[in-house]
Amino acid sequence: MGISIKIYLDRWKIFPVIAVQETLFTPALTVRGIMQKEMRNECIDYAEWKTGFRNEAMTGATKGLVAKICRYLLEGFSNLILEKMGIKQGAGYLNQTQANKRNIFLLWLLLPGLTGGLLSLIPKLFYSISKEERAQMYADLAERRAKVRSEMDG
């Protein structure tokens, strides 16, 4: 990161740095995305196991609401940071001072990782389904679903 801050104005030097950074981060982000979907699906299955009802719609609506709230907070937070840095919004990138251009670059580089990366850790801290409990849950759900299928068929 220290290298990219010094050379952010030279596109021929910064492009390879960003390409390498993206190449290194993409697998981690892909795993994070898969983990989030798997955790969400397991939570839906867990709720069905405990209550007997599936709640995909409510889970999806809640996820969408939280995403919107986070997006609006991040936009407001970004605008506040830009204002405190003295960046003239609406003036265009080319009409900014060199210090402002560096700060815009730093925001682009750091803010998404700090906010999205750190916030995505919160659900993982409270995710407490053990391997044994998970195996029991899916065995019980398979049995319950087989029973419902046989009742519908018969």
N, CA and C atoms as a LAMMPS dump frame, in Angstrom:
ITEM: TIMESTEP
0
ITEM: NUMBER OF ATOMS
462
ITEM: BOX BOUNDS ff ff ff
-5.0000000000000000e+02 5.0000000000000000e+02
-5.0000000000000000e+02 5.0000000000000000e+02
-5.0000000000000000e+02 5.0000000000000000e+02
ITEM: ATOMS id mol type element x y z
1 1 1 N 0.825 -1.191 0
2 1 2 C 0 0 0
3 1 3 C 0.868 1.254 0
4 2 1 N 1.99 1.249 0.737
5 2 2 C 2.862 2.404 0.779
6 2 3 C 3.384 2.76 -0.597
7 3 1 N 3.662 1.75 -1.414
8 3 2 C 4.147 1.987 -2.775
9 3 3 C 3.061 2.658 -3.594
10 4 1 N 1.825 2.175 -3.487
11 4 2 C 0.754 2.696 -4.334
12 4 3 C 0.417 4.141 -3.986
13 5 1 N 0.609 4.554 -2.741
14 5 2 C 0.317 5.94 -2.371
15 5 3 C 1.289 6.886 -3.061
16 6 1 N 2.55 6.503 -3.177
17 6 2 C 3.551 7.369 -3.783
18 6 3 C 3.401 7.463 -5.301
19 7 1 N 2.843 6.455 -5.926
20 7 2 C 2.799 6.431 -7.385
21 7 3 C 1.371 6.519 -7.933
22 8 1 N 0.406 6.959 -7.108
23 8 2 C -0.99 6.926 -7.538
24 8 3 C -1.284 7.808 -8.742
25 9 1 N -0.442 8.791 -9.009
26 9 2 C -0.692 9.679 -10.143
27 9 3 C -0.193 9.12 -11.469
28 10 1 N 0.74 8.198 -11.445
29 10 2 C 1.305 7.641 -12.67
30 10 3 C 0.546 6.364 -13.028
31 11 1 N -0.348 6.466 -13.998
32 11 2 C -1.21 5.325 -14.327
33 11 3 C -0.425 4.105 -14.805
34 12 1 N 0.736 4.301 -15.385
35 12 2 C 1.524 3.17 -15.872
36 12 3 C 2.195 2.419 -14.719
37 13 1 N 2.365 3.093 -13.594
38 13 2 C 2.929 2.43 -12.419
39 13 3 C 1.815 1.899 -11.501
40 14 1 N 0.724 2.646 -11.383
41 14 2 C -0.328 2.255 -10.438
42 14 3 C -1.167 1.098 -10.975
43 15 1 N -1.317 1.009 -12.287
44 15 2 C -2.139 -0.077 -12.847
45 15 3 C -1.639 -1.461 -12.441
46 16 1 N -0.347 -1.768 -12.586
47 16 2 C 0.105 -3.104 -12.149
48 16 3 C -0.088 -3.326 -10.643
49 17 1 N 0.087 -2.277 -9.834
50 17 2 C -0.102 -2.417 -8.389
51 17 3 C -1.554 -2.789 -8.088
52 18 1 N -2.49 -2.087 -8.719
53 18 2 C -3.916 -2.372 -8.488
54 18 3 C -4.277 -3.745 -9.057
55 19 1 N -3.707 -4.108 -10.2
56 19 2 C -3.993 -5.426 -10.783
57 19 3 C -3.536 -6.541 -9.849
58 20 1 N -2.361 -6.405 -9.26
59 20 2 C -1.865 -7.411 -8.326
60 20 3 C -2.739 -7.429 -7.065
61 21 1 N -3.077 -6.252 -6.563
62 21 2 C -3.934 -6.163 -5.377
63 21 3 C -5.269 -6.863 -5.621
64 22 1 N -5.91 -6.582 -6.741
65 22 2 C -7.194 -7.199 -7.053
66 22 3 C -7.063 -8.707 -7.234
67 23 1 N -5.961 -9.143 -7.838
68 23 2 C -5.727 -10.573 -8.02
69 23 3 C -5.593 -11.277 -6.674
70 24 1 N -4.95 -10.618 -5.717
71 24 2 C -4.778 -11.215 -4.393
72 24 3 C -6.067 -11.173 -3.571
73 25 1 N -6.864 -10.1 -3.706
74 25 2 C -8.061 -9.944 -2.889
75 25 3 C -9.261 -10.71 -3.426
76 26 1 N -9.334 -10.943 -4.73
77 26 2 C -10.509 -11.577 -5.322
78 26 3 C -10.819 -12.949 -4.728
79 27 1 N -9.841 -13.843 -4.554
80 27 2 C -10.192 -15.135 -3.939
81 27 3 C -10.766 -14.985 -2.528
82 28 1 N -10.211 -14.088 -1.738
83 28 2 C -10.716 -13.877 -0.381
84 28 3 C -12.141 -13.333 -0.414
85 29 1 N -12.409 -12.399 -1.316
86 29 2 C -13.758 -11.834 -1.419
87 29 3 C -14.75 -12.876 -1.919
88 30 1 N -14.302 -13.753 -2.805
89 30 2 C -15.17 -14.815 -3.312
90 30 3 C -15.546 -15.774 -2.191
91 31 1 N -14.57 -16.165 -1.398
92 31 2 C -14.844 -17.059 -0.265
93 31 3 C -15.777 -16.374 0.719
94 32 1 N -15.558 -15.083 0.975
95 32 2 C -16.429 -14.34 1.889
96 32 3 C -17.867 -14.333 1.378
97 33 1 N -18.04 -14.133 0.081
98 33 2 C -19.391 -14.126 -0.495
99 33 3 C -20.073 -15.476 -0.38
100 34 1 N -19.323 -16.545 -0.617
101 34 2 C -19.879 -17.893 -0.495
102 34 3 C -20.229 -18.183 0.958
103 35 1 N -19.341 -17.807 1.877
104 35 2 C -19.603 -18.034 3.297
105 35 3 C -20.872 -17.322 3.752
106 36 1 N -21.056 -16.086 3.296
107 36 2 C -22.249 -15.335 3.703
108 36 3 C -23.515 -16.023 3.218
109 37 1 N -23.507 -16.513 1.983
110 37 2 C -24.695 -17.2 1.46
111 37 3 C -24.94 -18.508 2.197
112 38 1 N -23.879 -19.249 2.476
113 38 2 C -24.02 -20.51 3.208
114 38 3 C -24.523 -20.272 4.622
115 39 1 N -23.993 -19.245 5.275
116 39 2 C -24.452 -18.926 6.624
117 39 3 C -25.922 -18.535 6.611
118 40 1 N -26.331 -17.749 5.632
119 40 2 C -27.73 -17.338 5.52
120 40 3 C -28.627 -18.552 5.313
121 41 1 N -28.216 -19.458 4.415
122 41 2 C -29.023 -20.652 4.155
123 41 3 C -29.103 -21.553 5.39
124 42 1 N -27.987 -21.687 6.099
125 42 2 C -28.011 -22.503 7.308
126 42 3 C -28.881 -21.873 8.387
127 43 1 N -28.887 -20.559 8.459
128 43 2 C -29.739 -19.886 9.441
129 43 3 C -31.215 -20.091 9.105
130 44 1 N -31.552 -20.069 7.821
131 44 2 C -32.93 -20.336 7.403
132 44 3 C -33.307 -21.768 7.761
133 45 1 N -32.414 -22.708 7.489
134 45 2 C -32.666 -24.11 7.843
135 45 3 C -32.773 -24.276 9.357
136 46 1 N -31.944 -23.562 10.096
137 46 2 C -31.972 -23.64 11.554
138 46 3 C -33.32 -23.146 12.088
139 47 1 N -33.801 -22.03 11.525
140 47 2 C -35.105 -21.51 11.954
141 47 3 C -36.21 -22.513 11.624
142 48 1 N -36.129 -23.148 10.459
143 48 2 C -37.119 -24.166 10.102
144 48 3 C -37.047 -25.343 11.069
145 49 1 N -35.846 -25.735 11.424
146 49 2 C -35.644 -26.844 12.356
147 49 3 C -36.273 -26.541 13.712
148 50 1 N -36.092 -25.296 14.184
149 50 2 C -36.594 -24.926 15.506
150 50 3 C -38.094 -24.617 15.509
151 51 1 N -38.607 -24.003 14.433
152 51 2 C -39.999 -23.538 14.435
153 51 3 C -40.932 -24.371 13.559
154 52 1 N -40.367 -25.072 12.57
155 52 2 C -41.195 -25.821 11.636
156 52 3 C -41.615 -24.995 10.428
157 53 1 N -41.192 -23.741 10.35
158 53 2 C -41.557 -22.864 9.235
159 53 3 C -40.302 -22.328 8.563
160 54 1 N -40.36 -22.226 7.22
161 54 2 C -39.256 -21.613 6.475
162 54 3 C -39.52 -20.123 6.36
163 55 1 N -38.472 -19.328 6.369
164 55 2 C -38.64 -17.875 6.344
165 55 3 C -37.69 -17.178 5.377
166 56 1 N -37.52 -17.733 4.177
167 56 2 C -36.616 -17.108 3.205
168 56 3 C -37.016 -15.673 2.874
169 57 1 N -38.311 -15.436 2.722
170 57 2 C -38.768 -14.1 2.332
171 57 3 C -38.426 -13.07 3.403
172 58 1 N -38.68 -13.408 4.652
173 58 2 C -38.377 -12.467 5.735
174 58 3 C -36.873 -12.253 5.862
175 59 1 N -36.101 -13.314 5.693
176 59 2 C -34.646 -13.194 5.756
177 59 3 C -34.138 -12.314 4.617
178 60 1 N -34.672 -12.536 3.416
179 60 2 C -34.27 -11.712 2.272
180 60 3 C -34.651 -10.252 2.445
181 61 1 N -35.862 -10.013 2.961
182 61 2 C -36.302 -8.628 3.181
183 61 3 C -35.434 -7.945 4.241
184 62 1 N -35.112 -8.659 5.3
185 62 2 C -34.265 -8.095 6.352
186 62 3 C -32.869 -7.804 5.827
187 63 1 N -32.331 -8.727 5.035
188 63 2 C -30.997 -8.524 4.451
189 63 3 C -31.001 -7.289 3.547
190 64 1 N -32.045 -7.146 2.73
191 64 2 C -32.145 -5.98 1.856
192 64 3 C -32.253 -4.68 2.636
193 65 1 N -33.037 -4.68 3.714
194 65 2 C -33.193 -3.492 4.539
195 65 3 C -31.868 -3.097 5.193
196 66 1 N -31.173 -4.073 5.739
197 66 2 C -29.879 -3.793 6.381
198 66 3 C -28.879 -3.281 5.345
199 67 1 N -28.882 -3.863 4.154
200 67 2 C -27.965 -3.403 3.092
201 67 3 C -28.251 -1.955 2.72
202 68 1 N -29.534 -1.598 2.623
203 68 2 C -29.886 -0.208 2.299
204 68 3 C -29.456 0.74 3.404
205 69 1 N -29.694 0.358 4.641
206 69 2 C -29.29 1.214 5.76
207 69 3 C -27.779 1.406 5.756
208 70 1 N -27.037 0.332 5.569
209 70 2 C -25.567 0.433 5.519
210 70 3 C -25.108 1.307 4.368
211 71 1 N -25.75 1.155 3.204
212 71 2 C -25.367 1.96 2.04
213 71 3 C -25.598 3.445 2.31
214 72 1 N -26.75 3.796 2.899
215 72 2 C -27.037 5.198 3.18
216 72 3 C -26.105 5.764 4.247
217 73 1 N -25.798 4.953 5.266
218 73 2 C -24.854 5.406 6.291
219 73 3 C -23.465 5.609 5.7
220 74 1 N -23.047 4.675 4.834
221 74 2 C -21.731 4.794 4.207
222 74 3 C -21.659 6.019 3.303
223 75 1 N -22.734 6.299 2.556
224 75 2 C -22.751 7.486 1.705
225 75 3 C -22.655 8.757 2.55
226 76 1 N -23.42 8.798 3.635
227 76 2 C -23.362 9.968 4.516
228 76 3 C -21.995 10.109 5.161
229 77 1 N -21.437 8.984 5.597
230 77 2 C -20.116 8.974 6.214
231 77 3 C -19.063 9.419 5.197
232 78 1 N -19.159 8.929 3.966
233 78 2 C -18.215 9.32 2.912
234 78 3 C -18.301 10.813 2.633
235 79 1 N -19.531 11.332 2.556
236 79 2 C -19.694 12.766 2.304
237 79 3 C -19.104 13.59 3.437
238 80 1 N -19.281 13.148 4.667
239 80 2 C -18.717 13.847 5.817
240 80 3 C -17.195 13.835 5.767
241 81 1 N -16.622 12.681 5.432
242 81 2 C -15.159 12.579 5.324
243 81 3 C -14.645 13.491 4.209
244 82 1 N -15.313 13.467 3.053
245 82 2 C -14.883 14.318 1.939
246 82 3 C -14.932 15.791 2.338
247 83 1 N -15.988 16.181 3.028
248 83 2 C -16.131 17.577 3.462
249 83 3 C -15.019 17.954 4.442
250 84 1 N -14.723 17.078 5.396
251 84 2 C -13.672 17.351 6.39
252 84 3 C -12.287 17.418 5.738
253 85 1 N -12.095 16.687 4.638
254 85 2 C -10.811 16.703 3.937
255 85 3 C -10.668 17.929 3.038
256 86 1 N -11.751 18.652 2.852
257 86 2 C -11.699 19.825 1.994
258 86 3 C -11.89 19.524 0.522
259 87 1 N -12.393 18.34 0.212
260 87 2 C -12.608 17.966 -1.18
261 87 3 C -13.87 18.644 -1.679
262 88 1 N -13.752 19.303 -2.833
263 88 2 C -14.894 20.019 -3.41
264 88 3 C -15.743 19.04 -4.212
265 89 1 N -16.881 18.651 -3.652
266 89 2 C -17.752 17.714 -4.349
267 89 3 C -18.421 18.408 -5.528
268 90 1 N -18.488 17.704 -6.63
269 90 2 C -19.085 18.255 -7.843
270 90 3 C -18.097 19.019 -8.707
271 91 1 N -16.884 19.249 -8.201
272 91 2 C -15.892 20.007 -8.971
273 91 3 C -15.194 19.131 -9.999
274 92 1 N -15.326 17.828 -9.869
275 92 2 C -14.641 16.927 -10.791
276 92 3 C -13.244 16.607 -10.299
277 93 1 N -12.776 15.451 -10.667
278 93 2 C -11.477 14.978 -10.202
279 93 3 C -10.34 15.874 -10.692
280 94 1 N -10.411 16.317 -11.924
281 94 2 C -9.309 17.11 -12.495
282 94 3 C -9.182 18.479 -11.843
283 95 1 N -10.244 18.985 -11.231
284 95 2 C -10.214 20.308 -10.61
285 95 3 C -9.873 20.256 -9.116
286 96 1 N -9.401 19.114 -8.634
287 96 2 C -9.021 18.98 -7.23
288 96 3 C -7.531 19.244 -7.059
289 97 1 N -7.137 19.611 -5.851
290 97 2 C -5.71 19.782 -5.558
291 97 3 C -5.051 18.405 -5.516
292 98 1 N -3.711 18.385 -5.575
293 98 2 C -2.99 17.108 -5.522
294 98 3 C -3.251 16.385 -4.193
295 99 1 N -3.34 17.138 -3.104
296 99 2 C -3.623 16.518 -1.795
297 99 3 C -5.009 15.884 -1.81
298 100 1 N -5.974 16.569 -2.413
299 100 2 C -7.33 16.014 -2.491
300 100 3 C -7.374 14.767 -3.371
301 101 1 N -6.619 14.792 -4.475
302 101 2 C -6.572 13.61 -5.331
303 101 3 C -5.989 12.422 -4.579
304 102 1 N -4.941 12.665 -3.791
305 102 2 C -4.36 11.593 -2.978
306 102 3 C -5.384 11.082 -1.958
307 103 1 N -6.119 11.986 -1.334
308 103 2 C -7.12 11.591 -0.343
309 103 3 C -8.274 10.812 -0.981
310 104 1 N -8.682 11.217 -2.167
311 104 2 C -9.726 10.474 -2.884
312 104 3 C -9.237 9.061 -3.174
313 105 1 N -7.98 8.96 -3.617
314 105 2 C -7.399 7.648 -3.891
315 105 3 C -7.371 6.8 -2.622
316 106 1 N -6.958 7.379 -1.498
317 106 2 C -6.907 6.638 -0.238
318 106 3 C -8.301 6.179 0.197
319 107 1 N -9.295 7.048 0.021
320 107 2 C -10.671 6.661 0.362
321 107 3 C -11.125 5.49 -0.503
322 108 1 N -10.831 5.573 -1.791
323 108 2 C -11.213 4.494 -2.708
324 108 3 C -10.52 3.194 -2.316
325 109 1 N -9.285 3.3 -1.846
326 109 2 C -8.493 2.128 -1.511
327 109 3 C -8.89 1.529 -0.159
328 110 1 N -9.133 2.368 0.841
329 110 2 C -9.283 1.886 2.211
330 110 3 C -10.728 1.771 2.715
331 111 1 N -11.582 2.73 2.379
332 111 2 C -12.902 2.792 2.999
333 111 3 C -13.762 1.549 2.771
334 112 1 N -13.851 1.011 1.551
335 112 2 C -14.686 -0.188 1.384
336 112 3 C -14.199 -1.378 2.202
337 113 1 N -12.905 -1.572 2.266
338 113 2 C -12.368 -2.695 3.032
339 113 3 C -12.594 -2.537 4.519
340 114 1 N -12.426 -1.313 5.003
341 114 2 C -12.614 -1.074 6.431
342 114 3 C -14.073 -1.221 6.835
343 115 1 N -14.973 -0.677 6.03
344 115 2 C -16.389 -0.736 6.416
345 115 3 C -16.996 -2.092 6.11
346 116 1 N -16.977 -2.508 4.85
347 116 2 C -17.589 -3.78 4.481
348 116 3 C -16.876 -4.967 5.098
349 117 1 N -15.561 -4.924 5.121
350 117 2 C -14.799 -6.032 5.681
351 117 3 C -15.017 -6.188 7.17
352 118 1 N -14.974 -5.098 7.9
353 118 2 C -15.147 -5.174 9.342
354 118 3 C -16.594 -5.482 9.726
355 119 1 N -17.549 -4.875 9.023
356 119 2 C -18.952 -5.13 9.345
357 119 3 C -19.344 -6.573 9.054
358 120 1 N -18.724 -7.176 8.042
359 120 2 C -19.085 -8.557 7.711
360 120 3 C -18.576 -9.552 8.749
361 121 1 N -17.686 -9.114 9.641
362 121 2 C -17.207 -9.999 10.701
363 121 3 C -18.236 -10.181 11.809
364 122 1 N -19.134 -9.234 11.989
365 122 2 C -20.094 -9.288 13.098
366 122 3 C -20.94 -10.557 13.071
367 123 1 N -21.601 -10.91 11.953
368 123 2 C -22.389 -12.15 11.976
369 123 3 C -21.544 -13.388 12.251
370 124 1 N -20.303 -13.384 11.781
371 124 2 C -19.439 -14.551 11.994
372 124 3 C -19.119 -14.744 13.471
373 125 1 N -19.087 -13.655 14.233
374 125 2 C -18.804 -13.759 15.663
375 125 3 C -19.948 -14.434 16.422
376 126 1 N -21.169 -14.303 15.903
377 126 2 C -22.335 -14.861 16.583
378 126 3 C -22.823 -16.162 15.95
379 127 1 N -22.116 -16.682 14.981
380 127 2 C -22.508 -17.899 14.281
381 127 3 C -22.037 -19.088 15.102
382 128 1 N -22.981 -19.795 15.708
383 128 2 C -22.576 -20.798 16.696
384 128 3 C -23.125 -22.199 16.42
385 129 1 N -23.421 -22.539 15.185
386 129 2 C -23.909 -23.879 14.888
387 129 3 C -22.694 -24.814 14.806
388 130 1 N -22.646 -25.788 15.714
389 130 2 C -21.519 -26.727 15.726
390 130 3 C -21.717 -27.782 14.639
391 131 1 N -20.665 -28.543 14.364
392 131 2 C -20.743 -29.598 13.351
393 131 3 C -21.771 -30.655 13.746
394 132 1 N -21.789 -31.012 15.022
395 132 2 C -22.735 -32.028 15.495
396 132 3 C -24.174 -31.52 15.391
397 133 1 N -24.38 -30.277 15.813
398 133 2 C -25.718 -29.692 15.753
399 133 3 C -26.186 -29.56 14.299
400 134 1 N -25.269 -29.185 13.431
401 134 2 C -25.591 -29.061 12.001
402 134 3 C -25.997 -30.416 11.422
403 135 1 N -25.233 -31.456 11.741
404 135 2 C -25.553 -32.795 11.24
405 135 3 C -26.917 -33.251 11.757
406 136 1 N -27.191 -33.017 13.041
407 136 2 C -28.484 -33.394 13.624
408 136 3 C -29.623 -32.599 12.976
409 137 1 N -29.384 -31.3 12.746
410 137 2 C -30.397 -30.443 12.137
411 137 3 C -30.784 -30.971 10.758
412 138 1 N -29.779 -31.272 9.914
413 138 2 C -30.098 -31.719 8.555
414 138 3 C -30.695 -33.121 8.546
415 139 1 N -30.314 -33.957 9.49
416 139 2 C -30.943 -35.283 9.581
417 139 3 C -32.414 -35.14 9.971
418 140 1 N -32.699 -34.291 10.959
419 140 2 C -34.087 -34.065 11.384
420 140 3 C -34.913 -33.428 10.273
421 141 1 N -34.323 -32.461 9.571
422 141 2 C -35.054 -31.801 8.478
423 141 3 C -35.336 -32.784 7.342
424 142 1 N -34.37 -33.63 7.013
425 142 2 C -34.582 -34.632 5.948
426 142 3 C -35.717 -35.569 6.34
427 143 1 N -35.727 -35.991 7.592
428 143 2 C -36.795 -36.881 8.075
429 143 3 C -38.148 -36.177 8.039
430 144 1 N -38.19 -34.937 8.496
431 144 2 C -39.436 -34.162 8.499
432 144 3 C -39.951 -33.948 7.08
433 145 1 N -39.044 -33.59 6.166
434 145 2 C -39.463 -33.347 4.785
435 145 3 C -39.917 -34.628 4.096
436 146 1 N -39.267 -35.737 4.389
437 146 2 C -39.686 -37.026 3.83
438 146 3 C -41.081 -37.38 4.331
439 147 1 N -41.344 -37.108 5.584
440 147 2 C -42.672 -37.381 6.161
441 147 3 C -43.736 -36.52 5.487
442 148 1 N -43.454 -35.263 5.281
443 148 2 C -44.409 -34.369 4.613
444 148 3 C -44.648 -34.831 3.189
445 149 1 N -43.579 -35.23 2.467
446 149 2 C -43.72 -35.728 1.098
447 149 3 C -44.593 -36.975 1.047
448 150 1 N -44.364 -37.882 1.977
449 150 2 C -45.163 -39.129 1.968
450 150 3 C -46.614 -38.848 2.302
451 151 1 N -46.876 -37.87 3.156
452 151 2 C -48.268 -37.505 3.469
453 151 3 C -48.937 -36.867 2.264
454 152 1 N -48.159 -36.065 1.492
455 152 2 C -48.743 -35.416 0.315
456 152 3 C -48.998 -36.435 -0.795
457 153 1 N -48.115 -37.426 -0.916
458 153 2 C -48.267 -38.447 -1.948
459 153 3 C -49.375 -39.439 -1.622
460 154 1 N -49.55 -39.705 -0.344
461 154 2 C -50.441 -40.786 0.04
462 154 3 C -51.797 -40.376 0.371
